[in-house]
Amino acid sequence: MAVILQVDFIMPAKSLAQQSIESLKTLAESIAKEPGFISKIWTENSQTNEAGGIYLFENSLFAEKYLTMHQKRLEAMGAQKIRSKIFTINDTLTAITKGSLNW
């Protein structure tokens, strides 16, 4: 059953400014190749230096394995106050509210 992985963190302003679009493209390409990965919505709030994402994985085992690796990567990039949660998806209610179920 597909699951949602929600991750958010604080990235110091100077670290955010140092991130080049090329390095973020490389990161995105790496994420897209992860086992069990389906999709990601990138999130950011420049006023609070928060960033993160909403990920869709085939199941919780893939999400948990990715999260273990990704937390270490985020820490190495300077991220602080990393938070994460894994959720199951209520397909019935998601369909009613026009959430995409075409994975």
N, CA, C and O atoms as CSV, one atom per row, in Angstrom:
chain,resi,resn,atom,element,x,y,z
A,1,MET,N,N,0.843,-1.180,0.000
A,1,MET,CA,C,0.000,0.000,0.000
A,1,MET,C,C,0.886,1.241,0.000
A,1,MET,O,O,1.814,1.350,0.802
A,2,ALA,N,N,0.598,2.167,-0.894
A,2,ALA,CA,C,1.384,3.393,-0.994
A,2,ALA,C,C,1.273,4.221,0.283
A,2,ALA,O,O,0.235,4.231,0.945
A,3,VAL,N,N,2.354,4.910,0.612
A,3,VAL,CA,C,2.400,5.754,1.804
A,3,VAL,C,C,2.985,7.115,1.460
A,3,VAL,O,O,3.700,7.288,0.473
A,4,ILE,N,N,2.650,8.074,2.317
A,4,ILE,CA,C,3.199,9.428,2.233
A,4,ILE,C,C,4.304,9.569,3.273
A,4,ILE,O,O,4.135,9.165,4.424
A,5,LEU,N,N,5.426,10.139,2.869
A,5,LEU,CA,C,6.497,10.509,3.790
A,5,LEU,C,C,6.561,12.022,3.783
A,5,LEU,O,O,6.768,12.640,2.738
A,6,GLN,N,N,6.384,12.612,4.946
A,6,GLN,CA,C,6.457,14.075,5.083
A,6,GLN,C,C,7.743,14.412,5.818
A,6,GLN,O,O,7.993,13.897,6.908
A,7,VAL,N,N,8.554,15.269,5.231
A,7,VAL,CA,C,9.818,15.684,5.843
A,7,VAL,C,C,9.905,17.204,5.789
A,7,VAL,O,O,9.627,17.811,4.755
A,8,ASP,N,N,10.291,17.815,6.902
A,8,ASP,CA,C,10.573,19.248,6.884
A,8,ASP,C,C,11.718,19.532,7.833
A,8,ASP,O,O,11.994,18.762,8.753
A,9,PHE,N,N,12.376,20.648,7.593
A,9,PHE,CA,C,13.567,20.989,8.367
A,9,PHE,C,C,13.845,22.475,8.222
A,9,PHE,O,O,13.289,23.151,7.356
A,10,ILE,N,N,14.723,22.968,9.095
A,10,ILE,CA,C,15.224,24.332,9.020
A,10,ILE,C,C,16.582,24.277,8.332
A,10,ILE,O,O,17.441,23.469,8.685
A,11,MET,N,N,16.761,25.150,7.345
A,11,MET,CA,C,18.047,25.255,6.674
A,11,MET,C,C,18.546,26.675,6.903
A,11,MET,O,O,17.899,27.633,6.479
A,12,PRO,N,N,19.690,26.821,7.570
A,12,PRO,CA,C,20.219,28.168,7.795
A,12,PRO,C,C,20.240,28.977,6.499
A,12,PRO,O,O,20.530,28.437,5.431
A,13,ALA,N,N,19.936,30.254,6.594
A,13,ALA,CA,C,19.816,31.124,5.420
A,13,ALA,C,C,21.047,31.061,4.526
A,13,ALA,O,O,20.920,31.002,3.303
A,14,LYS,N,N,22.239,31.074,5.124
A,14,LYS,CA,C,23.434,31.043,4.292
A,14,LYS,C,C,23.541,29.720,3.532
A,14,LYS,O,O,24.037,29.698,2.405
A,15,SER,N,N,23.085,28.622,4.130
A,15,SER,CA,C,23.116,27.334,3.436
A,15,SER,C,C,22.138,27.308,2.281
A,15,SER,O,O,22.447,26.768,1.219
A,16,LEU,N,N,20.955,27.886,2.473
A,16,LEU,CA,C,19.979,27.946,1.385
A,16,LEU,C,C,20.532,28.735,0.207
A,16,LEU,O,O,20.366,28.341,-0.948
A,17,ALA,N,N,21.182,29.837,0.503
A,17,ALA,CA,C,21.735,30.676,-0.560
A,17,ALA,C,C,22.851,29.955,-1.312
A,17,ALA,O,O,23.084,30.230,-2.489
A,18,GLN,N,N,23.539,29.040,-0.642
A,18,GLN,CA,C,24.652,28.339,-1.251
A,18,GLN,C,C,24.204,27.208,-2.175
A,18,GLN,O,O,24.994,26.721,-2.984
A,19,GLN,N,N,22.952,26.790,-2.059
A,19,GLN,CA,C,22.455,25.695,-2.875
A,19,GLN,C,C,22.270,26.173,-4.315
A,19,GLN,O,O,21.484,27.084,-4.574
A,20,SER,N,N,22.982,25.567,-5.235
A,20,SER,CA,C,22.827,25.923,-6.641
A,20,SER,C,C,21.710,25.093,-7.248
A,20,SER,O,O,21.406,24.000,-6.771
A,21,ILE,N,N,21.109,25.613,-8.291
A,21,ILE,CA,C,20.049,24.879,-8.965
A,21,ILE,C,C,20.591,23.570,-9.526
A,21,ILE,O,O,19.866,22.577,-9.585
A,22,GLU,N,N,21.849,23.556,-9.937
A,22,GLU,CA,C,22.452,22.332,-10.466
A,22,GLU,C,C,22.578,21.270,-9.378
A,22,GLU,O,O,22.296,20.097,-9.625
A,23,SER,N,N,22.999,21.668,-8.175
A,23,SER,CA,C,23.129,20.682,-7.106
A,23,SER,C,C,21.757,20.149,-6.702
A,23,SER,O,O,21.620,18.975,-6.358
A,24,LEU,N,N,20.743,21.010,-6.746
A,24,LEU,CA,C,19.396,20.554,-6.417
A,24,LEU,C,C,18.830,19.666,-7.521
A,24,LEU,O,O,18.076,18.737,-7.233
A,25,LYS,N,N,19.182,19.935,-8.782
A,25,LYS,CA,C,18.770,19.046,-9.868
A,25,LYS,C,C,19.388,17.670,-9.686
A,25,LYS,O,O,18.729,16.650,-9.883
A,26,THR,N,N,20.662,17.653,-9.307
A,26,THR,CA,C,21.339,16.383,-9.069
A,26,THR,C,C,20.668,15.630,-7.925
A,26,THR,O,O,20.480,14.416,-8.003
A,27,LEU,N,N,20.310,16.342,-6.874
A,27,LEU,CA,C,19.601,15.732,-5.752
A,27,LEU,C,C,18.261,15.172,-6.219
A,27,LEU,O,O,17.911,14.043,-5.875
A,28,ALA,N,N,17.511,15.945,-6.994
A,28,ALA,CA,C,16.206,15.493,-7.489
A,28,ALA,C,C,16.345,14.242,-8.346
A,28,ALA,O,O,15.542,13.316,-8.234
A,29,GLU,N,N,17.362,14.216,-9.199
A,29,GLU,CA,C,17.586,13.042,-10.046
A,29,GLU,C,C,17.926,11.815,-9.204
A,29,GLU,O,O,17.517,10.701,-9.531
A,30,SER,N,N,18.669,12.020,-8.128
A,30,SER,CA,C,19.005,10.925,-7.224
A,30,SER,C,C,17.755,10.395,-6.520
A,30,SER,O,O,17.555,9.184,-6.422
A,31,ILE,N,N,16.921,11.307,-6.034
A,31,ILE,CA,C,15.683,10.914,-5.352
A,31,ILE,C,C,14.790,10.107,-6.289
A,31,ILE,O,O,14.197,9.108,-5.882
A,32,ALA,N,N,14.697,10.543,-7.543
A,32,ALA,CA,C,13.825,9.879,-8.515
A,32,ALA,C,C,14.234,8.435,-8.783
A,32,ALA,O,O,13.425,7.643,-9.264
A,33,LYS,N,N,15.478,8.087,-8.477
A,33,LYS,CA,C,15.979,6.732,-8.717
A,33,LYS,C,C,15.877,5.824,-7.492
A,33,LYS,O,O,16.263,4.657,-7.559
A,34,GLU,N,N,15.368,6.338,-6.384
A,34,GLU,CA,C,15.291,5.546,-5.158
A,34,GLU,C,C,14.294,4.392,-5.318
A,34,GLU,O,O,13.237,4.561,-5.925
A,35,PRO,N,N,14.633,3.229,-4.775
A,35,PRO,CA,C,13.706,2.094,-4.836
A,35,PRO,C,C,12.362,2.431,-4.181
A,35,PRO,O,O,12.319,2.991,-3.085
A,36,GLY,N,N,11.286,2.090,-4.852
A,36,GLY,CA,C,9.954,2.299,-4.304
A,36,GLY,C,C,9.437,3.721,-4.392
A,36,GLY,O,O,8.298,3.984,-4.006
A,37,PHE,N,N,10.250,4.647,-4.892
A,37,PHE,CA,C,9.850,6.043,-5.002
A,37,PHE,C,C,8.822,6.211,-6.113
A,37,PHE,O,O,8.957,5.627,-7.188
A,38,ILE,N,N,7.782,7.024,-5.844
A,38,ILE,CA,C,6.771,7.327,-6.856
A,38,ILE,C,C,6.828,8.803,-7.244
A,38,ILE,O,O,6.918,9.124,-8.429
A,39,SER,N,N,6.776,9.704,-6.261
A,39,SER,CA,C,6.809,11.131,-6.572
A,39,SER,C,C,7.173,11.954,-5.346
A,39,SER,O,O,7.154,11.465,-4.216
A,40,LYS,N,N,7.507,13.226,-5.598
A,40,LYS,CA,C,7.818,14.166,-4.515
A,40,LYS,C,C,7.302,15.547,-4.881
A,40,LYS,O,O,7.424,15.990,-6.024
A,41,ILE,N,N,6.731,16.213,-3.907
A,41,ILE,CA,C,6.399,17.632,-4.008
A,41,ILE,C,C,7.393,18.356,-3.112
A,41,ILE,O,O,7.476,18.067,-1.918
A,42,TRP,N,N,8.143,19.290,-3.672
A,42,TRP,CA,C,9.145,20.044,-2.923
A,42,TRP,C,C,8.457,21.206,-2.210
A,42,TRP,O,O,7.615,21.887,-2.795
A,43,THR,N,N,8.817,21.429,-0.940
A,43,THR,CA,C,8.217,22.514,-0.172
A,43,THR,C,C,9.313,23.433,0.359
A,43,THR,O,O,10.410,22.987,0.697
A,44,GLU,N,N,8.994,24.725,0.427
A,44,GLU,CA,C,9.933,25.671,1.023
A,44,GLU,C,C,9.203,26.941,1.449
A,44,GLU,O,O,8.196,27.340,0.864
A,45,ASN,N,N,9.749,27.553,2.482
A,45,ASN,CA,C,9.251,28.827,2.976
A,45,ASN,C,C,10.481,29.691,3.238
A,45,ASN,O,O,11.146,29.532,4.261
A,46,SER,N,N,10.783,30.596,2.327
A,46,SER,CA,C,12.005,31.401,2.438
A,46,SER,C,C,11.964,32.368,3.614
A,46,SER,O,O,13.016,32.788,4.095
A,47,GLN,N,N,10.783,32.729,4.085
A,47,GLN,CA,C,10.679,33.643,5.224
A,47,GLN,C,C,11.104,32.982,6.529
A,47,GLN,O,O,11.601,33.658,7.430
A,48,THR,N,N,10.913,31.664,6.642
A,48,THR,CA,C,11.263,30.956,7.876
A,48,THR,C,C,12.442,29.997,7.699
A,48,THR,O,O,12.818,29.286,8.631
A,49,ASN,N,N,13.025,29.985,6.485
A,49,ASN,CA,C,14.133,29.082,6.147
A,49,ASN,C,C,13.760,27.613,6.313
A,49,ASN,O,O,14.604,26.777,6.638
A,50,GLU,N,N,12.485,27.313,6.086
A,50,GLU,CA,C,12.029,25.922,6.152
A,50,GLU,C,C,11.981,25.333,4.744
A,50,GLU,O,O,11.697,26.026,3.767
A,51,ALA,N,N,12.263,24.055,4.674
A,51,ALA,CA,C,12.188,23.334,3.406
A,51,ALA,C,C,11.821,21.890,3.716
A,51,ALA,O,O,11.793,21.473,4.873
A,52,GLY,N,N,11.544,21.147,2.673
A,52,GLY,CA,C,11.203,19.748,2.859
A,52,GLY,C,C,10.481,19.200,1.663
A,52,GLY,O,O,10.661,19.660,0.535
A,53,GLY,N,N,9.651,18.199,1.927
A,53,GLY,CA,C,8.919,17.602,0.828
A,53,GLY,C,C,7.867,16.629,1.292
A,53,GLY,O,O,7.870,16.152,2.427
A,54,ILE,N,N,6.965,16.351,0.370
A,54,ILE,CA,C,5.935,15.339,0.547
A,54,ILE,C,C,6.244,14.268,-0.495
A,54,ILE,O,O,6.176,14.523,-1.697
A,55,TYR,N,N,6.579,13.090,-0.033
A,55,TYR,CA,C,6.998,11.997,-0.900
A,55,TYR,C,C,5.914,10.927,-0.951
A,55,TYR,O,O,5.172,10.727,0.011
A,56,LEU,N,N,5.839,10.254,-2.071
A,56,LEU,CA,C,4.959,9.107,-2.205
A,56,LEU,C,C,5.833,7.896,-2.512
A,56,LEU,O,O,6.602,7.893,-3.474
A,57,PHE,N,N,5.701,6.870,-1.680
A,57,PHE,CA,C,6.442,5.624,-1.863
A,57,PHE,C,C,5.478,4.456,-2.001
A,57,PHE,O,O,4.338,4.524,-1.541
A,58,GLU,N,N,5.937,3.393,-2.633
A,58,GLU,CA,C,5.109,2.208,-2.853
A,58,GLU,C,C,4.627,1.583,-1.550
A,58,GLU,O,O,3.516,1.058,-1.482
A,59,ASN,N,N,5.471,1.641,-0.506
A,59,ASN,CA,C,5.081,1.083,0.795
A,59,ASN,C,C,5.966,1.668,1.896
A,59,ASN,O,O,6.925,2.390,1.624
A,60,SER,N,N,5.630,1.347,3.126
A,60,SER,CA,C,6.337,1.931,4.268
A,60,SER,C,C,7.783,1.448,4.379
A,60,SER,O,O,8.635,2.181,4.881
A,61,LEU,N,N,8.073,0.241,3.923
A,61,LEU,CA,C,9.464,-0.240,3.992
A,61,LEU,C,C,10.381,0.608,3.114
A,61,LEU,O,O,11.482,0.968,3.530
A,62,PHE,N,N,9.929,0.926,1.905
A,62,PHE,CA,C,10.732,1.794,1.031
A,62,PHE,C,C,10.867,3.192,1.647
A,62,PHE,O,O,11.946,3.782,1.615
A,63,ALA,N,N,9.787,3.714,2.201
A,63,ALA,CA,C,9.808,5.053,2.806
A,63,ALA,C,C,10.758,5.098,3.992
A,63,ALA,O,O,11.532,6.046,4.126
A,64,GLU,N,N,10.712,4.095,4.850
A,64,GLU,CA,C,11.578,4.058,6.037
A,64,GLU,C,C,13.046,3.945,5.649
A,64,GLU,O,O,13.898,4.609,6.240
A,65,LYS,N,N,13.347,3.108,4.662
A,65,LYS,CA,C,14.737,2.959,4.213
A,65,LYS,C,C,15.248,4.278,3.638
A,65,LYS,O,O,16.364,4.701,3.939
A,66,TYR,N,N,14.433,4.920,2.815
A,66,TYR,CA,C,14.821,6.205,2.242
A,66,TYR,C,C,15.034,7.242,3.344
A,66,TYR,O,O,16.019,7.980,3.320
A,67,LEU,N,N,14.119,7.298,4.304
A,67,LEU,CA,C,14.204,8.290,5.368
A,67,LEU,C,C,15.495,8.147,6.167
A,67,LEU,O,O,16.125,9.151,6.501
A,68,THR,N,N,15.892,6.940,6.473
A,68,THR,CA,C,17.141,6.715,7.214
A,68,THR,C,C,18.326,7.329,6.473
A,68,THR,O,O,19.154,8.018,7.069
A,69,MET,N,N,18.399,7.074,5.166
A,69,MET,CA,C,19.486,7.623,4.360
A,69,MET,C,C,19.354,9.142,4.237
A,69,MET,O,O,20.341,9.866,4.365
A,70,HIS,N,N,18.140,9.619,3.989
A,70,HIS,CA,C,17.924,11.034,3.714
A,70,HIS,C,C,18.203,11.914,4.932
A,70,HIS,O,O,18.707,13.028,4.786
A,71,GLN,N,N,17.883,11.428,6.123
A,71,GLN,CA,C,18.171,12.215,7.334
A,71,GLN,C,C,19.667,12.469,7.459
A,71,GLN,O,O,20.082,13.574,7.807
A,72,LYS,N,N,20.469,11.467,7.182
A,72,LYS,CA,C,21.926,11.636,7.233
A,72,LYS,C,C,22.392,12.643,6.179
A,72,LYS,O,O,23.267,13.470,6.435
A,73,ARG,N,N,21.797,12.557,5.003
A,73,ARG,CA,C,22.162,13.488,3.930
A,73,ARG,C,C,21.786,14.916,4.309
A,73,ARG,O,O,22.574,15.838,4.103
A,74,LEU,N,N,20.593,15.107,4.860
A,74,LEU,CA,C,20.163,16.438,5.280
A,74,LEU,C,C,21.073,17.016,6.352
A,74,LEU,O,O,21.435,18.191,6.298
A,75,GLU,N,N,21.442,16.193,7.327
A,75,GLU,CA,C,22.349,16.649,8.385
A,75,GLU,C,C,23.682,17.093,7.784
A,75,GLU,O,O,24.245,18.105,8.200
A,76,ALA,N,N,24.185,16.337,6.808
A,76,ALA,CA,C,25.454,16.681,6.163
A,76,ALA,C,C,25.347,17.998,5.383
A,76,ALA,O,O,26.340,18.702,5.197
A,77,MET,N,N,24.130,18.321,4.929
A,77,MET,CA,C,23.901,19.569,4.197
A,77,MET,C,C,23.677,20.753,5.140
A,77,MET,O,O,23.573,21.890,4.680
A,78,GLY,N,N,23.600,20.505,6.452
A,78,GLY,CA,C,23.421,21.579,7.416
A,78,GLY,C,C,22.002,21.765,7.918
A,78,GLY,O,O,21.720,22.719,8.642
A,79,ALA,N,N,21.105,20.865,7.541
A,79,ALA,CA,C,19.711,20.984,7.989
A,79,ALA,C,C,19.622,20.803,9.500
A,79,ALA,O,O,20.382,20.042,10.098
A,80,GLN,N,N,18.678,21.519,10.099
A,80,GLN,CA,C,18.451,21.456,11.546
A,80,GLN,C,C,16.975,21.174,11.805
A,80,GLN,O,O,16.126,21.426,10.950
A,81,LYS,N,N,16.679,20.654,12.984
A,81,LYS,CA,C,15.304,20.383,13.410
A,81,LYS,C,C,14.545,19.573,12.362
A,81,LYS,O,O,13.441,19.940,11.960
A,82,ILE,N,N,15.143,18.480,11.931
A,82,ILE,CA,C,14.528,17.618,10.922
A,82,ILE,C,C,13.360,16.863,11.559
A,82,ILE,O,O,13.503,16.223,12.601
A,83,ARG,N,N,12.211,16.956,10.905
A,83,ARG,CA,C,11.020,16.231,11.371
A,83,ARG,C,C,10.510,15.364,10.227
A,83,ARG,O,O,10.618,15.729,9.056
A,84,SER,N,N,9.955,14.214,10.584
A,84,SER,CA,C,9.409,13.337,9.546
A,84,SER,C,C,8.253,12.523,10.102
A,84,SER,O,O,8.182,12.235,11.297
A,85,LYS,N,N,7.344,12.158,9.193
A,85,LYS,CA,C,6.193,11.320,9.530
A,85,LYS,C,C,5.858,10.482,8.310
A,85,LYS,O,O,6.036,10.918,7.172
A,86,ILE,N,N,5.372,9.280,8.557
A,86,ILE,CA,C,4.891,8.421,7.487
A,86,ILE,C,C,3.399,8.198,7.715
A,86,ILE,O,O,2.964,7.882,8.822
A,87,PHE,N,N,2.622,8.371,6.638
A,87,PHE,CA,C,1.169,8.237,6.707
A,87,PHE,C,C,0.676,7.217,5.691
A,87,PHE,O,O,1.236,7.103,4.600
A,88,THR,N,N,-0.368,6.477,6.042
A,88,THR,CA,C,-1.083,5.695,5.044
A,88,THR,C,C,-2.056,6.633,4.339
A,88,THR,O,O,-2.335,7.729,4.826
A,89,ILE,N,N,-2.562,6.205,3.214
A,89,ILE,CA,C,-3.445,7.038,2.410
A,89,ILE,C,C,-4.864,6.478,2.461
A,89,ILE,O,O,-5.070,5.282,2.254
A,90,ASN,N,N,-5.826,7.329,2.731
A,90,ASN,CA,C,-7.238,6.945,2.674
A,90,ASN,C,C,-7.687,7.170,1.231
A,90,ASN,O,O,-8.048,8.283,0.848
A,91,ASP,N,N,-7.660,6.097,0.437
A,91,ASP,CA,C,-7.968,6.198,-0.992
A,91,ASP,C,C,-9.379,6.711,-1.260
A,91,ASP,O,O,-9.584,7.492,-2.190
A,92,THR,N,N,-10.341,6.289,-0.469
A,92,THR,CA,C,-11.733,6.678,-0.696
A,92,THR,C,C,-11.918,8.184,-0.562
A,92,THR,O,O,-12.463,8.826,-1.460
A,93,LEU,N,N,-11.468,8.746,0.551
A,93,LEU,CA,C,-11.627,10.185,0.765
A,93,LEU,C,C,-10.727,10.999,-0.173
A,93,LEU,O,O,-11.100,12.089,-0.606
A,94,THR,N,N,-9.549,10.465,-0.482
A,94,THR,CA,C,-8.650,11.146,-1.412
A,94,THR,C,C,-9.306,11.286,-2.783
A,94,THR,O,O,-9.188,12.333,-3.420
A,95,ALA,N,N,-9.984,10.259,-3.235
A,95,ALA,CA,C,-10.670,10.310,-4.527
A,95,ALA,C,C,-11.773,11.367,-4.524
A,95,ALA,O,O,-11.948,12.084,-5.510
A,96,ILE,N,N,-12.505,11.467,-3.439
A,96,ILE,CA,C,-13.593,12.448,-3.334
A,96,ILE,C,C,-13.053,13.868,-3.441
A,96,ILE,O,O,-13.685,14.730,-4.052
A,97,THR,N,N,-11.887,14.114,-2.848
A,97,THR,CA,C,-11.305,15.463,-2.853
A,97,THR,C,C,-10.322,15.663,-4.014
A,97,THR,O,O,-9.502,16.581,-3.989
A,98,LYS,N,N,-10.411,14.808,-5.013
A,98,LYS,CA,C,-9.674,14.920,-6.272
A,98,LYS,C,C,-8.162,14.729,-6.131
A,98,LYS,O,O,-7.389,15.235,-6.945
A,99,GLY,N,N,-7.748,14.002,-5.105
A,99,GLY,CA,C,-6.346,13.642,-4.988
A,99,GLY,C,C,-6.016,12.640,-6.072
A,99,GLY,O,O,-6.846,11.794,-6.407
A,100,SER,N,N,-4.827,12.721,-6.623
A,100,SER,CA,C,-4.445,11.835,-7.708
A,100,SER,C,C,-4.195,10.422,-7.190
A,100,SER,O,O,-3.417,10.223,-6.257
A,101,LEU,N,N,-4.842,9.470,-7.785
A,101,LEU,CA,C,-4.620,8.073,-7.456
A,101,LEU,C,C,-3.991,7.336,-8.642
A,101,LEU,O,O,-3.925,6.107,-8.657
A,102,ASN,N,N,-3.540,8.091,-9.617
A,102,ASN,CA,C,-2.954,7.512,-10.831
A,102,ASN,C,C,-1.439,7.384,-10.676
A,102,ASN,O,O,-0.683,8.154,-11.269
A,103,TRP,N,N,-1.010,6.437,-9.900
A,103,TRP,CA,C,0.410,6.243,-9.658
A,103,TRP,C,C,0.885,5.166,-10.566
A,103,TRP,O,O,2.066,4.819,-10.546
